[in-house]
């Protein structure tokens, strides 16, 4: 078997220990989602596995012919290569032949009468046959097409950052490896691309270790979860939903253990304060136990329960109005006779293909760009906070707490209380001992989280969010979503993240391109389901063509009573239901006694799931049989 094993890994960057003696094994065909808050070392771990970054200590074990490919968040591509040359840049006989063939084809399109080129063309056609290069060429173009890249000969230097990320993704997908490492693969992808990639990874023939903020994607693709937290690695069987269930049970158990420890702690504290007599040599074991309890009580949970019901500045009835809006770039229409009325409390999601003008609309509302024609009216009380995709302009030599206090020392809650800058940093997953950290020591994701918090400290009443999920981890997104649920103002967000849009927005603006913008009331998943339903209807209608629908001449027989076999089933089914219910109750009781044995806990959860499925089936059968038995 082709397994990849990591043994006793250690890694420290500056004064932060990212990995503290972690070990794991990646088996064949495993699809592992790697999660953890920004700055815990997810990207660093991927780079170490790929050999890009060194370990402080520890080792990796893999077969000699084991191949690893990695997609970095910021891929390093050759600006002088064409798109097709880049994704075929791995040195192999097939890739080399395909690259030469495509160059000759491009040259012949310019000079079709060139005899020298024709000779090379015929020679390379035979070479393509010999190495079976036609399949690779077809696969490469198919992947690029699915990722929205149509000009295969365009130089890399002419592409945007998002296009470069998609080309790097195409490259690692094409050059199949034993272990595929993906760092935020859904960034810069629209919904159709994400859905295609999701399907590709589910059927990917080898192993995958990937980092993503897209929780629907994580849930659909993964069959195992790795969680990095404070230098340790926690592993879970199953997908993201299974992880959430197991983690919630684990944290409930941890909370119970901490409460027990607190009770002991109080008694031990009273004893140890009695003075020198209590600290005699014979009581040393008891003092040591006190110290251990002190550690347990001071431990923090992995999930921060937050109350983010902030008031924001008062928002009047008039918020944002756009009338007869027009906007275009280089003969490309973005807005055409566009009307928008934003009311207090609105939650608007903006979706659509890349380059269709979604960010432009946010820039217009924020006053960064002007309409070519039409009117933009903002209410007098509107205070806009704009979270942009652009790199954040922050003084990296400042300390975190200083940077946040520039926006405000306090933030006001709905009940009239205040939260200090330090309290807010803790709520946004920055522990108290890190508050005086200099910003340059933070990871890119941590800086984006800090930037988001500073924006909220300004207490806006209209939030414009441009792809906020691209740079934030799942825990920070949960914190942000909790904030937005309680936020009294308006939220307008551009996003491709289905999970985030479903939780935050109740209406959509759909940019179709060429100035056409549709509106939809409801969640993003509802909209996608409606689009899919229309697509299926259109396909069915097209398939029917001129075919005639034959009417059934005979009416189907109507069932009136149970068969002999069904009668026997009916007589025993209630007993079976009771037995299964007792089995589920016994498993739940055993789960409560597992303590910190999380491996056993997950086994019991899987067993409970199987029995629950059996119970669901029996209940359906009971309802069916009861209809005829009565």
C-alpha positions as CSV (number, residue, x, y, z in Angstrom):
1,X,0.0,0.0,0.0
2,X,1.1,3.5,-0.8
3,X,0.9,5.3,2.6
4,X,2.5,8.6,3.6
5,X,3.5,8.8,7.3
6,X,4.6,11.8,9.4
7,X,6.4,11.0,12.7
8,X,6.9,13.5,15.6
9,X,6.8,16.7,13.6
10,X,8.0,20.0,15.3
11,X,7.9,23.4,13.7
12,X,8.4,26.9,15.3
13,X,8.3,30.2,13.5
14,X,9.5,33.1,15.5
15,X,8.1,32.6,19.0
16,X,5.1,30.7,17.8
17,X,5.2,26.9,18.0
18,X,3.0,25.7,15.0
19,X,3.6,21.9,15.4
20,X,4.4,20.2,18.7
21,X,5.1,16.5,18.2
22,X,2.4,15.6,15.8
23,X,2.1,12.3,13.9
24,X,-0.3,11.0,11.3
25,X,-0.7,8.6,8.3
26,X,-2.4,9.3,5.0
27,X,-3.7,6.1,3.4
28,X,-4.7,5.4,-0.2
29,X,-7.7,7.3,-1.6
30,X,-8.2,9.3,1.6
31,X,-9.6,12.8,1.1
32,X,-8.6,14.8,4.2
33,X,-9.8,18.2,5.0
34,X,-7.3,20.2,7.1
35,X,-8.9,22.9,9.3
36,X,-7.9,25.3,12.0
37,X,-7.9,29.1,12.6
38,X,-5.5,31.3,10.6
39,X,-2.0,31.2,11.8
40,X,-2.1,27.6,13.2
41,X,0.2,26.3,10.5
42,X,-2.1,24.7,7.9
43,X,-0.3,26.1,4.8
44,X,3.1,25.5,6.5
45,X,2.3,21.9,7.0
46,X,1.3,21.4,3.4
47,X,4.6,23.1,2.3
48,X,6.6,20.8,4.6
49,X,4.9,17.7,3.2
50,X,5.7,19.0,-0.3
51,X,9.4,19.6,0.6
52,X,9.1,23.4,0.1
53,X,9.7,24.2,3.8
54,X,12.0,22.5,6.3
55,X,11.0,20.7,9.5
56,X,12.6,21.6,12.8
57,X,12.4,18.0,13.8
58,X,10.6,14.8,12.8
59,X,10.4,12.8,9.6
60,X,8.3,11.7,6.7
61,X,8.1,8.2,5.4
62,X,6.8,7.3,1.9
63,X,7.5,4.8,-0.9
64,X,10.4,5.7,-3.3
65,X,8.1,6.3,-6.3
66,X,5.6,8.3,-4.2
67,X,4.7,11.5,-6.1
68,X,3.4,14.7,-4.4
69,X,1.8,17.8,-6.1
70,X,0.9,21.0,-4.4
71,X,-1.4,24.0,-5.2
72,X,-0.2,27.0,-3.2
73,X,-2.4,29.9,-2.2
74,X,0.0,32.2,-4.2
75,X,1.3,29.9,-7.1
76,X,4.7,30.6,-8.6
77,X,4.2,30.4,-12.4
78,X,6.6,31.2,-15.2
79,X,5.5,34.5,-16.7
80,X,7.1,33.7,-20.1
81,X,5.2,30.5,-20.7
82,X,1.8,30.2,-22.4
83,X,-1.2,28.8,-20.5
84,X,-0.9,25.4,-22.1
85,X,2.9,25.2,-21.7
86,X,2.5,26.0,-18.0
87,X,0.1,23.2,-17.2
88,X,2.3,20.8,-19.2
89,X,5.5,22.1,-17.7
90,X,6.3,19.0,-15.7
91,X,9.2,17.2,-17.5
92,X,7.9,13.9,-19.0
93,X,7.9,12.4,-22.5
94,X,4.1,12.9,-22.9
95,X,4.1,16.5,-21.8
96,X,7.2,17.4,-23.9
97,X,5.6,15.9,-27.0
98,X,2.2,17.6,-26.4
99,X,3.9,21.0,-25.9
100,X,5.9,20.7,-29.1
101,X,2.8,19.6,-31.0
102,X,0.7,22.5,-29.8
103,X,3.5,25.0,-30.7
104,X,3.6,23.7,-34.3
105,X,-0.2,23.8,-34.6
106,X,-0.2,27.5,-33.4
107,X,2.7,28.3,-35.9
108,X,0.8,26.6,-38.8
109,X,-2.3,28.7,-38.1
110,X,-0.1,31.7,-38.8
111,X,1.9,30.2,-41.7
112,X,-0.1,27.3,-43.2
113,X,2.1,27.0,-46.3
114,X,5.4,26.5,-44.5
115,X,6.9,23.2,-45.6
116,X,9.3,23.0,-42.7
117,X,6.5,23.4,-40.2
118,X,4.4,20.8,-42.1
119,X,7.2,18.3,-41.9
120,X,7.4,18.9,-38.1
121,X,3.7,18.7,-37.8
122,X,3.5,15.2,-39.4
123,X,6.5,14.0,-37.3
124,X,4.8,15.2,-34.1
125,X,1.5,13.6,-35.1
126,X,3.2,10.2,-35.1
127,X,4.9,11.0,-31.8
128,X,1.6,11.9,-30.3
129,X,0.3,8.5,-31.4
130,X,3.3,6.7,-29.9
131,X,3.0,8.3,-26.4
132,X,-0.8,8.6,-26.4
133,X,-0.5,12.4,-26.2
134,X,-4.0,13.0,-27.6
135,X,-5.6,12.1,-24.3
136,X,-3.4,14.4,-22.3
137,X,-4.0,17.3,-24.7
138,X,-7.8,16.7,-24.6
139,X,-7.7,16.5,-20.7
140,X,-5.7,19.7,-20.4
141,X,-8.0,21.7,-22.6
142,X,-11.1,20.2,-20.9
143,X,-9.8,21.1,-17.4
144,X,-8.9,24.7,-18.5
145,X,-12.3,25.1,-20.1
146,X,-14.1,24.0,-16.9
147,X,-12.0,26.6,-15.0
148,X,-13.0,29.4,-17.4
149,X,-9.7,29.6,-19.4
150,X,-10.3,29.6,-23.2
151,X,-7.1,31.1,-24.6
152,X,-4.5,28.4,-24.3
153,X,-1.8,30.4,-25.9
154,X,-2.1,33.5,-23.8
155,X,1.1,34.4,-21.9
156,X,1.0,33.9,-18.1
157,X,2.2,37.5,-17.5
158,X,-1.1,38.9,-19.0
159,X,-3.3,37.0,-16.5
160,X,-5.0,38.2,-13.3
161,X,-4.2,36.7,-9.9
162,X,-7.4,34.7,-10.0
163,X,-6.7,33.3,-13.5
164,X,-3.2,32.3,-12.4
165,X,-4.6,30.4,-9.4
166,X,-7.0,28.5,-11.7
167,X,-4.1,27.6,-14.1
168,X,-2.0,26.3,-11.2
169,X,-5.1,24.2,-10.1
170,X,-5.4,22.8,-13.7
171,X,-1.7,21.9,-13.6
172,X,-1.8,19.8,-10.4
173,X,-5.1,18.1,-11.5
174,X,-3.6,17.1,-14.8
175,X,-0.3,15.8,-13.4
176,X,-1.9,13.2,-11.2
177,X,0.1,12.5,-8.0
178,X,-0.1,9.9,-5.2
179,X,-0.8,12.8,-2.8
180,X,-2.5,16.0,-3.9
181,X,-2.1,19.0,-1.6
182,X,-4.5,21.8,-2.2
183,X,-4.4,25.2,-0.3
184,X,-7.7,27.0,-0.7
185,X,-8.6,25.5,-4.1
186,X,-12.0,27.2,-4.3
187,X,-10.6,30.7,-4.1
188,X,-11.3,32.6,-7.4
189,X,-13.8,30.0,-8.6
190,X,-17.5,30.7,-9.3
191,X,-20.2,28.3,-8.3
192,X,-20.1,26.2,-11.6
193,X,-16.4,25.8,-11.2
194,X,-16.6,24.8,-7.6
195,X,-19.3,22.2,-8.3
196,X,-17.2,20.7,-11.1
197,X,-14.1,20.6,-8.9
198,X,-16.1,19.0,-6.1
199,X,-17.2,16.2,-8.4
200,X,-13.6,15.8,-9.7
201,X,-12.1,15.4,-6.2
202,X,-14.8,13.0,-5.0
203,X,-13.8,10.6,-7.8
204,X,-10.0,11.4,-7.7
205,X,-8.1,8.1,-7.8
206,X,-5.4,8.8,-5.2
207,X,-5.1,10.7,-1.9
208,X,-5.9,14.4,-1.2
209,X,-5.0,16.7,1.8
210,X,-6.7,20.1,1.3
211,X,-7.4,23.3,3.1
212,X,-10.6,25.2,2.4
213,X,-13.0,27.7,3.9
214,X,-16.0,26.4,1.9
215,X,-17.9,24.3,4.3
216,X,-20.3,22.7,1.8
217,X,-17.2,21.8,-0.3
218,X,-15.4,20.4,2.7
219,X,-18.5,18.4,3.7
220,X,-19.0,16.9,0.2
221,X,-15.3,16.0,-0.5
222,X,-13.7,14.9,2.8
223,X,-13.9,11.4,4.3
224,X,-11.6,12.4,7.1
225,X,-10.8,15.6,9.0
226,X,-7.5,16.9,10.5
227,X,-7.8,19.8,12.9
228,X,-4.7,21.8,14.0
229,X,-5.1,23.6,17.3
230,X,-2.3,25.0,19.5
231,X,0.4,22.8,18.0
232,X,-1.6,19.6,18.2
233,X,-3.3,17.6,15.5
234,X,-6.8,16.1,16.2
235,X,-8.2,13.5,13.7
236,X,-11.8,12.6,13.0
237,X,-13.4,10.0,10.7
238,X,-16.0,11.2,8.2
239,X,-16.9,14.6,6.6
240,X,-17.3,18.0,8.1
241,X,-20.8,17.3,9.5
242,X,-19.3,14.2,11.3
243,X,-16.5,16.4,12.6
244,X,-18.9,19.0,14.0
245,X,-20.9,16.3,15.8
246,X,-17.8,14.6,17.3
247,X,-16.2,17.9,18.3
248,X,-19.3,19.2,20.0
249,X,-19.5,16.0,22.1
250,X,-15.8,16.2,22.9
251,X,-16.2,19.8,24.1
252,X,-19.2,19.0,26.2
253,X,-17.1,16.3,27.9
254,X,-14.2,18.7,28.3
255,X,-16.6,21.2,29.9
256,X,-17.8,18.5,32.4
257,X,-14.2,17.6,33.2
258,X,-13.4,21.2,33.8
259,X,-16.4,21.7,36.1
260,X,-15.4,18.7,38.1
261,X,-11.8,20.0,38.3
262,X,-13.1,23.4,39.5
263,X,-14.9,21.8,42.4
264,X,-11.7,20.0,43.4
265,X,-9.7,23.1,42.8
266,X,-11.8,25.1,45.3
267,X,-11.3,22.5,48.0
268,X,-7.6,22.2,47.2
269,X,-7.2,26.0,47.2
270,X,-8.7,26.2,50.7
271,X,-6.4,23.5,51.9
272,X,-3.2,24.9,50.4
273,X,-3.9,28.4,51.8
274,X,-3.9,27.0,55.4
275,X,-0.2,27.6,55.6
276,X,3.2,26.0,56.0
277,X,1.9,23.1,58.0
278,X,-0.1,21.9,55.0
279,X,3.0,22.0,52.8
280,X,4.9,19.4,54.7
281,X,6.9,16.7,52.9
282,X,4.2,14.1,53.3
283,X,1.7,16.3,51.5
284,X,4.0,16.8,48.4
285,X,1.8,14.6,46.3
286,X,-1.3,16.6,47.2
287,X,0.5,19.9,46.2
288,X,1.5,18.3,42.9
289,X,-2.1,17.4,42.3
290,X,-3.1,21.0,43.0
291,X,-0.7,22.2,40.3
292,X,-2.1,19.7,37.8
293,X,-5.7,20.8,38.6
294,X,-4.6,24.4,38.1
295,X,-3.5,23.6,34.5
296,X,-6.8,21.8,33.8
297,X,-8.9,24.7,35.1
298,X,-6.9,27.3,33.1
299,X,-7.3,25.4,29.8
300,X,-9.3,27.1,27.1
301,X,-11.9,25.5,24.9
302,X,-11.2,25.3,21.2
303,X,-14.4,27.1,20.3
304,X,-15.1,30.6,21.4
305,X,-18.8,31.1,22.3
306,X,-19.4,34.7,21.3
307,X,-22.1,37.2,21.9
308,X,-21.7,39.8,19.1
309,X,-25.0,41.7,19.4
310,X,-23.5,45.1,18.6
311,X,-25.7,48.1,18.0
312,X,-23.7,50.0,15.4
313,X,-24.5,53.6,14.6
314,X,-28.2,54.5,14.1
315,X,-29.5,53.9,10.6
316,X,-32.5,56.0,9.3
317,X,-35.2,54.9,6.9
318,X,-33.2,56.0,3.8
319,X,-30.3,53.7,3.1
320,X,-29.1,53.3,-0.5
321,X,-31.0,54.0,-3.8
322,X,-29.7,53.6,-7.3
323,X,-31.8,54.9,-10.2
324,X,-31.2,54.2,-13.9
325,X,-27.6,53.2,-13.2
326,X,-25.2,52.7,-16.1
327,X,-21.6,51.6,-16.0
328,X,-19.2,50.2,-18.6
329,X,-15.5,49.5,-19.1
330,X,-13.8,49.1,-22.5
331,X,-17.1,48.6,-24.2
332,X,-18.1,46.0,-21.6
333,X,-21.4,46.7,-20.0
334,X,-21.5,46.3,-16.2
335,X,-24.8,48.1,-15.3
336,X,-27.6,48.9,-17.7
337,X,-30.7,50.8,-16.5
338,X,-30.1,49.3,-13.0
339,X,-32.4,50.1,-10.1
340,X,-31.7,49.2,-6.5
341,X,-33.5,50.1,-3.3
342,X,-31.8,49.0,0.0
343,X,-33.9,49.1,3.1
344,X,-32.9,48.9,6.8
345,X,-32.1,45.3,7.8
346,X,-31.6,44.1,4.2
347,X,-29.2,41.1,3.7
348,X,-28.2,41.1,0.0
349,X,-25.9,38.5,-1.6
350,X,-24.2,39.4,-5.0
351,X,-23.3,36.4,-7.2
352,X,-22.3,35.8,-10.8
353,X,-19.4,34.9,-13.0
354,X,-16.0,36.3,-12.5
355,X,-15.5,39.7,-14.3
356,X,-19.3,40.4,-14.5
357,X,-19.0,43.5,-12.3
358,X,-19.9,42.4,-8.8
359,X,-17.0,44.3,-7.1
360,X,-17.7,47.3,-9.3
361,X,-21.1,47.7,-7.8
362,X,-19.7,47.6,-4.3
363,X,-17.1,50.2,-5.3
364,X,-19.9,52.5,-6.7
365,X,-21.9,52.2,-3.4
366,X,-18.7,52.9,-1.4
367,X,-17.9,56.0,-3.5
368,X,-14.7,54.5,-4.9
369,X,-16.1,54.6,-8.5
370,X,-18.8,56.7,-10.2
371,X,-21.8,55.7,-12.3
372,X,-21.5,56.7,-16.0
373,X,-25.1,57.7,-15.9
374,X,-27.9,57.6,-13.2
375,X,-28.2,58.5,-9.6
376,X,-26.7,57.1,-6.4
377,X,-28.4,58.3,-3.2
378,X,-27.1,57.5,0.3
379,X,-29.1,58.2,3.5
380,X,-27.7,60.9,5.8
381,X,-27.1,58.4,8.6
382,X,-25.3,55.8,6.5
383,X,-21.9,54.8,7.8
384,X,-20.2,52.3,5.4
385,X,-17.7,49.7,6.4
386,X,-16.0,48.1,3.3
387,X,-14.1,44.8,3.5
388,X,-12.2,44.6,0.2
389,X,-10.3,41.9,-1.6
390,X,-7.4,44.2,-2.0
391,X,-4.3,43.8,0.2
392,X,-4.7,45.6,3.5
393,X,-2.8,48.9,4.0
394,X,-1.7,48.4,7.6
395,X,1.5,49.5,9.5
396,X,3.0,46.1,10.0
397,X,5.3,47.5,12.7
398,X,2.4,48.3,15.0
399,X,1.2,46.0,17.7
400,X,-2.2,44.4,17.2
401,X,-3.9,46.2,20.1
402,X,-2.6,49.6,18.9
403,X,-3.9,48.9,15.4
404,X,-7.4,48.0,16.7
405,X,-7.5,51.0,19.1
406,X,-6.9,53.4,16.2
407,X,-10.5,52.5,15.2
408,X,-11.9,52.7,18.7
409,X,-11.3,51.8,22.3
410,X,-14.8,50.4,22.7
411,X,-17.7,49.0,20.7
412,X,-21.3,49.3,22.0
413,X,-23.7,46.4,22.4
414,X,-27.5,46.5,21.9
415,X,-28.0,46.4,25.7
416,X,-26.0,49.6,26.2
417,X,-22.8,47.9,27.5
418,X,-19.4,48.2,25.9
419,X,-16.7,45.7,24.7
420,X,-13.1,46.9,24.9
421,X,-10.6,46.5,22.1
422,X,-8.9,43.7,24.1
423,X,-12.2,41.9,24.6
424,X,-12.9,42.1,20.9
425,X,-9.5,40.7,20.0
426,X,-10.3,37.7,22.2
427,X,-13.7,37.3,20.6
428,X,-12.0,37.2,17.2
429,X,-9.8,34.3,18.3
430,X,-6.7,36.3,19.3
431,X,-5.8,35.2,22.9
432,X,-4.9,37.8,25.5
433,X,-1.2,36.8,25.5
434,X,-0.9,37.7,21.7
435,X,-2.4,41.3,21.8
436,X,1.0,43.0,21.9
437,X,2.3,40.9,19.0
438,X,3.8,43.0,16.1
439,X,1.6,42.7,13.0
440,X,4.5,41.7,10.7
441,X,4.7,38.4,12.7
442,X,1.1,37.4,11.8
443,X,0.2,35.1,8.9
444,X,-1.7,36.5,5.9
445,X,-5.0,35.0,7.2
446,X,-4.4,36.5,10.7
447,X,-3.9,39.9,9.2
448,X,-7.2,39.7,7.3
449,X,-9.0,38.7,10.5
450,X,-7.4,41.7,12.3
451,X,-8.5,44.0,9.4
452,X,-12.0,42.7,9.6
453,X,-12.1,43.3,13.4
454,X,-10.8,46.9,12.9
455,X,-13.6,47.5,10.4
456,X,-16.2,46.4,12.8
457,X,-14.7,48.5,15.6
458,X,-15.6,51.6,13.6
459,X,-19.3,50.6,14.2
460,X,-20.6,50.9,10.7
461,X,-24.3,50.5,9.9
462,X,-23.9,49.3,6.3
463,X,-21.4,46.5,5.7
464,X,-20.0,45.9,2.2
465,X,-18.1,42.6,2.1
466,X,-16.2,41.6,-1.0
467,X,-15.4,37.8,-0.9
468,X,-14.8,37.8,2.8
469,X,-14.5,34.0,2.9
470,X,-11.4,33.8,0.7
471,X,-9.0,34.6,3.4
472,X,-10.8,33.6,6.6
473,X,-10.8,30.2,8.3
474,X,-14.0,28.4,9.2
475,X,-14.0,29.4,12.9
476,X,-13.5,33.1,12.0
477,X,-16.3,32.8,9.5
478,X,-18.6,31.3,12.2
479,X,-17.8,34.3,14.4
480,X,-18.5,36.7,11.5
481,X,-21.8,34.9,10.8
482,X,-22.8,35.1,14.4
483,X,-22.1,38.9,14.3
484,X,-24.1,39.3,11.1
485,X,-27.1,37.5,12.5
486,X,-27.3,40.1,15.3
487,X,-26.1,43.1,13.3
488,X,-28.9,45.7,13.2
489,X,-27.6,47.3,10.0
490,X,-27.5,46.4,6.3
491,X,-25.2,43.7,4.8
492,X,-24.3,43.6,1.1
493,X,-21.8,40.8,0.2
494,X,-20.1,39.4,-2.9
495,X,-19.3,35.8,-2.4
496,X,-19.1,32.4,-4.1
497,X,-19.4,30.6,-0.8
498,X,-22.7,28.8,-0.7
499,X,-22.7,28.1,3.0
500,X,-21.9,31.7,3.9
501,X,-24.5,33.1,1.6
502,X,-27.2,30.7,2.9
503,X,-26.5,31.7,6.5
504,X,-26.2,35.4,5.9
505,X,-28.4,36.5,2.9
506,X,-32.1,36.3,2.2
507,X,-32.1,38.0,-1.2
508,X,-29.7,37.9,-4.2
509,X,-28.5,40.0,-7.1
510,X,-27.4,37.7,-9.9
511,X,-25.0,39.2,-12.4
512,X,-25.6,37.5,-15.7
513,X,-23.2,39.6,-17.7
514,X,-23.6,42.4,-20.2
515,X,-25.5,44.5,-17.7
516,X,-28.2,42.0,-17.1
517,X,-28.9,41.6,-13.3
518,X,-31.6,39.3,-12.0
519,X,-33.1,39.5,-8.5
520,X,-34.1,36.5,-6.3
521,X,-35.8,36.4,-2.9
522,X,-34.5,33.4,-0.9
523,X,-31.3,31.6,0.0
524,X,-28.6,30.9,-2.5
525,X,-29.2,27.1,-2.4
526,X,-32.8,27.7,-3.3
527,X,-31.7,29.8,-6.3
528,X,-29.3,27.1,-7.4
529,X,-32.0,24.4,-7.0
530,X,-34.4,26.5,-9.2
531,X,-31.7,27.0,-11.8
532,X,-31.0,23.2,-11.9
533,X,-34.7,22.5,-12.1
534,X,-35.1,24.8,-15.1
535,X,-32.1,23.2,-16.8
536,X,-33.5,19.7,-16.3
537,X,-36.9,20.8,-17.7
538,X,-35.2,22.3,-20.7
539,X,-33.2,19.1,-21.4
540,X,-36.3,17.0,-21.1
541,X,-38.2,19.2,-23.4
542,X,-35.3,19.2,-25.9
543,X,-35.1,15.4,-25.6
544,X,-38.7,14.9,-26.3
545,X,-38.5,16.7,-29.6
546,X,-41.2,15.4,-31.9
547,X,-41.7,12.1,-30.0
548,X,-45.3,11.2,-29.3
549,X,-46.3,10.4,-25.8
550,X,-48.2,7.1,-25.7
551,X,-51.1,7.0,-23.3
552,X,-51.5,3.9,-21.1
553,X,-54.5,1.9,-22.2
554,X,-54.8,0.0,-18.9
555,X,-55.3,1.5,-15.5
556,X,-52.8,0.3,-12.9
557,X,-54.1,-2.1,-10.4
558,X,-55.0,-0.5,-7.0
559,X,-53.6,-2.3,-4.0
560,X,-56.3,-3.1,-1.5
561,X,-54.8,-5.5,1.2
562,X,-51.6,-6.9,2.5
563,X,-50.0,-10.0,0.9
564,X,-49.3,-13.0,3.2
565,X,-45.6,-12.0,3.5
566,X,-46.6,-8.4,4.3
567,X,-49.1,-9.6,6.9
568,X,-46.3,-11.6,8.7
569,X,-44.1,-8.5,8.5
570,X,-46.8,-6.3,10.0
571,X,-47.3,-8.7,13.0
572,X,-43.6,-8.5,13.9
573,X,-42.6,-4.9,12.9
574,X,-43.5,-3.2,16.2
575,X,-41.3,-5.6,18.2
576,X,-38.4,-4.9,15.8
577,X,-38.9,-1.1,16.2
578,X,-38.8,-1.5,20.0
579,X,-35.6,-3.6,19.8
580,X,-33.8,-1.0,17.5
581,X,-34.9,1.9,19.8
582,X,-33.5,0.0,22.8
583,X,-30.2,-0.5,20.9
584,X,-29.9,3.2,20.1
585,X,-30.6,4.1,23.7
586,X,-27.9,1.7,24.9
587,X,-25.4,3.2,22.5
588,X,-26.2,6.7,23.6
589,X,-25.7,5.6,27.3
590,X,-22.3,4.1,26.4
591,X,-21.3,7.3,24.5
592,X,-21.9,9.3,27.7
593,X,-19.3,7.2,29.5
594,X,-16.6,7.4,26.9
595,X,-14.8,10.3,28.6
596,X,-11.8,11.3,26.4
597,X,-11.7,8.1,24.4
598,X,-12.6,9.9,21.1
599,X,-11.7,6.9,18.9
600,X,-14.3,4.8,20.8
601,X,-16.7,7.7,20.6
602,X,-16.6,8.0,16.9
603,X,-17.0,4.2,16.5
604,X,-20.2,4.4,18.7
605,X,-21.4,7.4,16.6
606,X,-21.0,5.4,13.4
607,X,-22.9,2.4,15.0
608,X,-25.7,4.8,16.2
609,X,-26.0,6.2,12.7
610,X,-26.4,2.6,11.2
611,X,-29.1,1.7,13.8
612,X,-30.9,5.1,13.2
613,X,-31.0,4.3,9.4
614,X,-32.5,0.9,10.3
615,X,-35.1,2.6,12.5
616,X,-36.0,5.1,9.8
617,X,-36.6,2.2,7.4
618,X,-38.8,0.3,9.8
619,X,-40.9,3.4,10.5
620,X,-41.4,3.9,6.8
621,X,-42.5,0.3,6.4
622,X,-44.8,0.6,9.5
623,X,-46.6,3.6,7.9
624,X,-46.9,1.7,4.6
625,X,-48.2,-1.5,6.1
626,X,-50.6,0.3,8.5
627,X,-52.4,1.9,5.6
628,X,-53.5,-1.5,4.3
629,X,-53.7,-3.4,7.6
630,X,-56.4,-0.9,8.8
